[in-house]
């Protein structure tokens, strides 16, 4: 059963989704999943609606077929929708990009996993259930988590594991390997004092302090501790032909064409998965994806808000559409030493924010009207934590999100003494796609209107990720998505903002506000009472809006289209959507027969 950690909140919550047409186009108000890299709901698939809603289509129907009729067929989908492409590696510990992380959920497992089903809100990332663990952990105190592993877990029947049984000691070995090579290891070492196998199938975590988001961030994260056998790491196989314990067995990677898997006949949940095979296309051209969905060559895909009108015209109205809030924090970030250290001055950062015409950019990018502003360190998809700057209760700091060229000019002249300050924006488009390029062009136009002299500098993705993304910004500022699949605000705080992060997304001498920010980061994780933590994180967003150590952008909604022959589809946005949503989905008998 899912964790009841936030049960009281979600049971009392009134859904803000609304259905947008004959095909049951479900819209979500906020909450959910993105990259190292990064992907966000511009690029990544979104969530599905509860099947027990009167308006929900057959895609969410758990009883559409008998058990025996559910098996078979080849699942075909673009790997990461319009942001698909070749991963730099298949080994998720050595590269943070979403292209390396999403595929991991097909063949690897985690201790616990987010739960997707008809009885849970798609945006509830505290609804968890066992994955490797047979149930949620025992917690004898606030710092101890005891996970009882399933005893029927076997590695895939391929070299070098050859189907042998997995044990708690295997998991501890994986954890040690993870600490030695992942850029995200610091977020584990900071709070985990010890991990040990107390018997053949029991793993115990001991924390250094009470830590509210441990289960969401560490035990079930999709950017961290995948269960990868060290034998495959040591031999280099993890980079090319992964072997894990997940629902699919990796088959092949055809560069520029597809990633391919076969059903795992020895999966520890015996009835899953239903598809015989999964083929993730690496195409990212929106028109080719729409054509594939229309022709039935693709079964589902993550799309983008600007494609909504075309999708409505071209695709089967009996298909399933769902809209979700933006999944990451897209922002400007800085090397605070650049340009003579002038970005140390919060007035200049405030001026940059007030030079963004967020409403105009949203109107252009999101014809669905589902998008929202970003807020410091909290993605719109992370309800209930996200506090929209457009809401009346945001307070005085909402002024820094308003498009106010006159005030922006006064601020940047006071900070720099210049009437037309120069800004060089380092960004990426070759991986993030045409929608992101359009967003950056609209941003440049908005800044120019406010009086800036703007240069857009597009960097190749590999260079961008290894330098600019990690705060190594030689000149100017950076602009892009900072994290692809946050599951809790602390994901963003600890990795992107904290000066103690191994992968912090800024460089140079930290601004004077950083001491206060670190104090707040440390305080909120100790709050085990949900209401107290919610209130505190809302107040943090208001305060960080004044500091603008990163300058938030806008978040167009994401949406997913699922053809009507796919059943039992309940989406959770994020890097693990192939596991969470697709491992329990199945085709109608008629569709299965087409692949027979």
N, C-alpha and C positions, 0 to 999 in steps of 0.2 A: 504493500500500500504506500501511496505517496506520504512524504513527511507532512506533519501537521504544524510545522514551525510557524507558518503565518495563517493557519487555518481560519482563525477568527476574523482576520482582515478580509480574506478573499470570500468567505461565506457571506459577509455583510456588504460586499461591494456590488453596486449596481453597474452592469456592463454599459460602457459607453459606445459599444459597437453599434452600427446600423447597417442594414442591408441596402445595397445600392442598385438593385435591378433584378430582372427575372432569373438570372443565374445565381442568385443568392450571393451577391458581392458583399462580403462582410468587412466592415471597417473597424479598426481598433483605435481606441483613443491614445494609448501609450503602453509601453512596457516591452521587455523582451530580450534581444540578443546583442558583432563584427569583427580589424586586422592588424598583421603585423601590424604586419602590414595591416591591412585594414580592409574592410569591405564594409559597407553599411547597407541600409535598406535600399539605397540606389541600386546596389549590385547584387544583394543576396536575397534568397527566398524569404518570404514572410510567413505569417502564421495562419492556421485554419481555425474555423469557428466550432463551437461545441455541436456535436451531432444531435443533441436533444433539443436544439432550437427549432421551432416550428418552421423556420425559413431555410434550414440547412438542407443542401442537396444530398444526393445519394453518396457523394464522396465520403461523408461522415457516417454512413450507415454500417454499424457493426454486424447487422444481420442480413446483409444483402445476399450472401451466398452461404451455403453449407460449408462445413470445415473442409471436406474433400474437394469442393469445387474451387477453393481459394488458391490452390497451388499451381504454379506454372507461369509462363510468360517471361518476356525480357523487358525489364524496366529501362526506358530510355529518357534521359533528361540532360539538359546542359549542366555541366559540372557546378558552376556558380552563376547560373543565369547569364546576364549580359556582361559579367566580369569574369567569365571563364577564361582559362588559359593554362598552359603547361606549368605545373609546379616546378620550382627550382630543385626540389628534392622531395622524396617520399618520406623522409625521416623528420617528423615534426619537432624533435628536440633541437635540431640544428638550424632551423629557420622559422621565424615567427609569422611569415606571411600566411594569409588565409588560404592561399593556393597549396600550401604544405599541410595545413591543419584540417581542412574539410574532408579530404580523402581519408584521413586517419580514422574518422568515425565509422567508416565502412568495415574495417577489419580489426580495429583495436577496441578495447573496453576500458571502462573507468570503474572506480569503486561504487559510486552511485551516479544516477543520471536524472536529468530533468524528465518530468512525466508529461506526456501528451495524450489526451483522451477526451471523451465527451463530457467528463465530469470535472474538468479543470479549465480555468481560464488560460487561453494561449499565452498570455503575458505573465503568468505566474511562474517565475523562475525559482520559487521556493518550494514548489511542488516537486518532490524528489522521490525516487524509488531505487531499490537496489539494482545494481548492474553486476559487477563481480560479487558484491556483497549480497547475501540472500535476503537482507532486509536493511532497514536503516540501523545505524550503529547504536550500541548501548552507550550511555553517557553517565558513568557513575559519579562524575563531578564535571564542573564547567571546563576542565582542561584535558579531559580524557575521552577519546572516541575509540570504541572497540568494534571492529568490523568482522563479522563472521562470514567468510567467503563460501560460496557454493562449492560443494564437493564434486560436482560433475563438470568442472571447467577443464577443457582440453585445448592445447594449442592446435592450430591448423595442421592438417596432415601433409606437411611439406617440409623440406629441409630448412633449417637444421633441427626443428623441433619434433617433426614426425608424429604429431598427435599425442604427445605425452601429457599427462595430467599436470595442471598448474597448481602451485602451492603458495602459501603465504610467504615463504622464503623467496620465491621467484618475484613476488611483488616488492619485497624489501630490496632485492637486488636492482630492480628497475628504478626504484626511488633513488638509490645511490647513484645510478648512472644518470638519471635526470638532473640531480644536483651538480654533477660534474660537468655538464655540457649545455644546459638550457639557459638562455638569457632570462627566463622567468623564474629561475631557481631561487633568486633572492627573496621573492615574495613567500616562498615556503620556509626558507631558512630563518627568516625574521620571526616567525611565530611557532614553528614546529621544533620542539626540543628533542624529540626522539621518535623513531618509527621502528617497531620490532615485530617479529613473528613470534607470538606467544605459544602457538602450537601449529600443527600442519596447515590449518585453515583459518587462523585468526591473526589479524593484523591490528596492532594497537598504536594509535597516535597519541603522543603526549605533547600538549602545547605549553608554551612558556607563559601564557596568560590567557584569560578568557577572550574569545575572539568570535564575535557575532556571525560573520559571514563565512566561517570555515567550511561548512558543507557545500555552500554554493560556489565558493571560489576555489577551494583546494581539492575537495573530494570529488567534485563533478565538473571541474573546469574543462573546457575544450581547447585551452591554450597552454596546457601544462602536463599533468601526470597521466599520460596514456600508459596502459599496461603493455610494454614492449619487452619481449624476452631479450636478456642481455646477450645471449648467444647470437642473435641476429644483428645486434649492434656491433659486437666485437668483430664479426666477420664482414661487416659492411653491407650485409644483405638488406638492412632496413632502408637504405637509400634507393634500392632498385626493385626489390621483390619482398615486400613486408610479409611477416607472418605474425598473427596475433591470435585472439580468442573471440573476435567479433562475429557478427551474423553473416558476413561475406568473406570469401577467401580471395585474396588478390590474384588476378590472372595475368594482366598485361597492361602496359602503358605504351600506346602508339602516339608518339610526340606529334602535337598539333591535331590529333584526331580524337582520341578518347582514352579514358581510364576504364578498365573492365574487371569485373568480379563475378565469381560464381557462388551460388548458395553454399553455405557451410552446413553439411549434413550432420555435423556433430556439435552444433551450437548448444550452449547450456540451457537455453529456453527451447525445448525440442520442437515446438510447433512453429517456430519462426526461423528465418523469414519465409515469405510466401513466394516471392519471385525466384525463378530458376537462375536468373542472371541479371546483372545491372551494368549498363553501359552509360558512362557519363561523357557526353560529347564535350570537346574543348572549344567549340565555336562560340563566339561572343557577339556576332553580328545580330542586332535586334530583328532585322527583317527576315533573316534566315531562321531565327528562332520562332518568330510568329508564323512563318510559312510551315515550319516543321510541326508546330502545334496544330495548325489548321489542317494539315494533310494527315495527321495521326502518326507521323514519324517520331514525335516527341510526346511523352505522356504528361509532363508537367514542366514548369519552369518558373524561376524567379524573374520578374520583369521590373520595369521602372515606371514611376508615375507618369512621365511624359508619353509613355506608350499606351496609356489606359484607353484613350479614345480609339486608337487603331485596334486594340485588342477587342474592344466591345463590338466593333464593326466586323472583324474578321473571324472571331472564334465562336465556338458553340456556346450559346447562352445557357445551356444546361451544365456547363462546366462550373468549376468552383473558383471563386475569386476571393482573396482576402487581402485587406489592407492592414499595415502595421505601422506603428511609430518608428522613427529613425532609430537604427540600432547602435549608433556610436556617437561619439562627440567629434564632429568635424570642426576644426579650429585653425586659427593662426597660432603658431608657436615660435619661440625666439631663441637665438643665441644672444643673451643679454649683453654680451660684450661687443656685438657688432655695431657698426655705424657710430663709433665713438662712445659706446655704452649708453646711447640715448634711450634704448628700450627699457632701461632700468626705471625710467620715469613713468609712473602709472598714467600720467596725463596723456602721454603719447599713445599708450595702449588703449585708453578710453577713447581718444580721438579716432583711432582705427576702428573701434567697434561702432562708434556713432557715425562713421562714414559708410557703413554697410546698409544699403536699402533692403533690409531683409524681406519686407512685404512684397516688394517688386520682384525680387529673386524667386520667392516662393510662388507668386502668381504665374511666373514664367515656367518654372520647373515642375509644378505640381497642379495640373488641372483638376485633380480629384478634390482639392481643398482639404486633404487629410494631413498635410505637413505642418510643421511647427518650427519655432525658433529652437536653437540649441540653448542649453544652460550650462554654466561651468561645471565640468566633470561629471555630469549626469545625463545619460542619453534619454531621449524622449520615450524609448521603448522600455525604460526601467520604472514602470509604475510599481509601487506608489511613490517612489523616491523622487521622480522627476517633477520639478516645479517649473512650469512654463513662464518665461518672462512676459508673456502676453496676458497672464492672469492678474486680476486686480490685487490679489494678495501677495504679489511679488515684492511690493514695497518700493521704496525710493530708488533702489538700484536698477529698477526697470528702465530708468531714464538712459542708461548706458547702452540699451538695445535699440533705442529709437533712432531713426535716420534723421540726423540733425547736423547738416553740413556747416551751418553757421557756428554752432557750439564747437564742432570738431575743429574748425579752422582756428578758433580762439585757443583751443587746447594745444594743438600742435604748434602754433606760433609761440605760445608761452613756453612749450617744452623744448623747441628747437631753434626758435628765432627765425624760422624760414616760412615764407608764405606758401611755397609749393614744395614740400618735402618729397624726396625721392624714396620709393620703396620698390625693392626687387623681391618678387614672390617666387619662391621655389616650390614646384608642384609636380605631379605626375599625371599623365593621361594615357600612356600606352597600355597600362594594366587597368586603370580605373575607368576607362571608357569615355565615349563621346558625351554622355550626360555630365560627367565630372568636368570635362573640358568646357562645356557650355556654362557650368556653374562658375568656373574660374574666370571666364570671359565676362560674365555678368558682374562678378566681384570687381574686376579691374575697372569696368565701366562705372560702377558705383563709386569707387574710390576716386576716380578721375573727376567725377562730378563734384565730389566734396573738396577737390583741390590738390590731390596727390599726383605726383608724376610716377606712373606705374610701369614696371617691366615685368612681364610674365616669363619665367624661365622653366621650361619643361625638362625634367631629368628622366633618363631611362630608369625603369623601375628598380632594377637591381642596385644601381648606384644610389638612387633615392632612398631605398630601404636601409642600406648599409651606412649611409651618411646622414642625410637630412632628417630622416625619420628619427634617428637616434640623437638628434641635437647637434650633429656635426655640420653646422650651417656656416659656410665660409663667408657668405655675404647675404645681406638682406634677411628675410623672414621665410618661414615655411607655412604651407597651407595644405591641409588634407585631413583625411580621417585618421584618428589617433589609435583606435582600437576597434576591432571588428565584432567581437562578441562578448561584451561585458555582461556579467550576470548579477552584478552588485556594484554600487558606486565605488566601493573600495578597490575593485578591479582597476578603475581609472585613476583613482587617487594614488594608489600604491605603485602603479607601473608608469603612468604618464606624467605625473606631477611631482611626486615626492622626490626630494633631493637625494634620498637614500636608495632610490630604485636603480637597479643595474641597467635598465633600459630607458631611463627618463628621456622624455622627448623635448628637452631643451638643453641649451649649453651656456657656458660662461659663468660668471659670478651671479649667484641667485639674487633676486631683488630683495629689498628689505622686508617685504611682506611674507617671505618664505618661512620665517620662524613661526609666525602665527598660523600659517597653513599647516605646518608639520604638527603643531599643537592640536589643531582640530582633527587632523587625520588620526592621530594617536587616540584621541578621546572617543571618536564615534565607534571604533571597533570594539570597545569594551562595553558598549551599551547592549545588553542582552534583552532588554525590554523593547519590543518593536515600536510602540508609540513614542517612547523617548528618543529612539534612534531616528525615526522618521522626522520628528520635529527638529532635531539637531541638524540633520542633513539638509532639510529645507532652508534652515537659517544659514548653513554653510554656503549654499548656492547664492543666496542674497549677498553675503559678504564677499565671496569670490568674484561676483559680478562687478564689484567696485574695484577690486585689485586687477582683474583682467590679466593674470599671469599667462593664461591662454585666452584668446579672443574667440568666443564661440560663433559659429556660422549658422546655417539653417539646415533643417532636415526634411527634405521631401519624403513623403510616405513611400514605402515599398509595397509591392503587391505580388502575389503568386497566383498563377493560373494552373488549374488541374483539370485535365480532360475528364469527361463524365464517366468514362469506363474505369477510372481508378477509384477504389472503394476504401473506406476506413482511413481516410487521410485526415490527420490531426496535426497541424504543423506547429513546431517550435522553431522560431528563427534562431539562427546561430550556426556555428561551424559544425555542430553535430546533427543538423537537420536530416542528413541521409540515414542516420541511425534512428533518431527519435521519431521521425515522421514516416520514413519510407520502409523501415524494417517491419512494421505492422500493417502496412497497406497491401492491397491485393487488387487484381483485375476482375472484371466480370468474366463469366465463363466464355462469352463470345469473344472477348479480347484475348483470353488465354488461347483459344483455338487458333487464332491467327498466327501464333508463334509455334504451334505444334508441328 
